[in-house]
Amino acid sequence: MRKIRSGIYGLNPLLDGGVNENSTTVVIGRSGAGKTTLATQFIRRGLQDGQEGVFVSLDENKEQIIREAVEMGWSDILDYLDNELLVFIDASGREFSNFIRKELPAFVADWKGSNARIVVDPLTPVLWSTKDLYEQRDLIGYMFKQTRKVGTVLCTLEEHGPGDLAGPETVIPMYLADCVVHLKFNSDHANPSRLLNIVKCRNSRHSPSAHAFQIVRGLGIVIEGVDGRKVASAKAPSQLRQLLLTRAMPKNVRDALEKSLDGLTDEDFRSLKPEQVLELIIQEYQGA
């Protein structure tokens, strides 16, 4: 099984080296957990390596997704759009079963074998399009099978309730997906906490533990060390900028990372140490 880099700092070792190529990953979480951020990091990582990206939006429109990416500090997404490496398919407001049955085959015929990265965000409206569980399973299964012919697929799925993955809206996608990632978000406190748990990953020795993570503007999701130590950093952005100069990496990657650090403060890094973030970045791009 060939692995590809996920683009999420710290996730690859938890997945036994990365995301399985030509597989389907479902990212489940409540609103605000970071699902779209993770999906954008995944597709942006492929774009950095010259892969094409296809973003199928079943809820928000193209402009909103692009605006959120730019606000995150990823303005380079506009260049990928201009160069037609990134394509948006706006399926919001459509009848989803018809979209999957009638429009998806034409898309697959055009893109088959392109080895693109495909994001479907969110998958939830497809489940809501019918109450019949057999039809839901048929639709999702058909969608996964077809999109895998194009490349590697990542779908997001809205979680409802207090974090119980046994909810009816998650059972079918979890069963059909090759990999399932659960983002847990506790917003009840002044200091919200976030945890990432890999529920399953076929053909991989994945981490069974829950891992704390943070969302940092310009970097996106960064997973903390497995030991969970909380060590404060002084002048973290400037330290990380200096550390980047000590490591060899592609110029476009270095330029993008340095730009990502503009305007960041210690508060953005919270408990993350610059050395830890650097090692996760190197791990992501090592050998690229």
Protein Blocks (a to p, Z undefined) as FASTA:
>chain_A
ZZddehighklmmnoopacehiacdddddehilmmmmmmmmmmmmmmnopacddddfkbc
fklmmmmmmmnopamlmmmmmnomaccddfehiafklmmmmmmmmmmmmmgonlpacddd
dfklmmmmpcbfklmmmmmmmmmmmmmmnmccddddddedjhiakbfklmmmmmmpmbdc
dddddfkbmbdcdddddfbaghiacdfbdcdddddehjlpadddfklpacddehklmmmm
mmmmmpccdfklmmmmmmmmgopafklnmmacfklmmmmmmmmmgoZZ
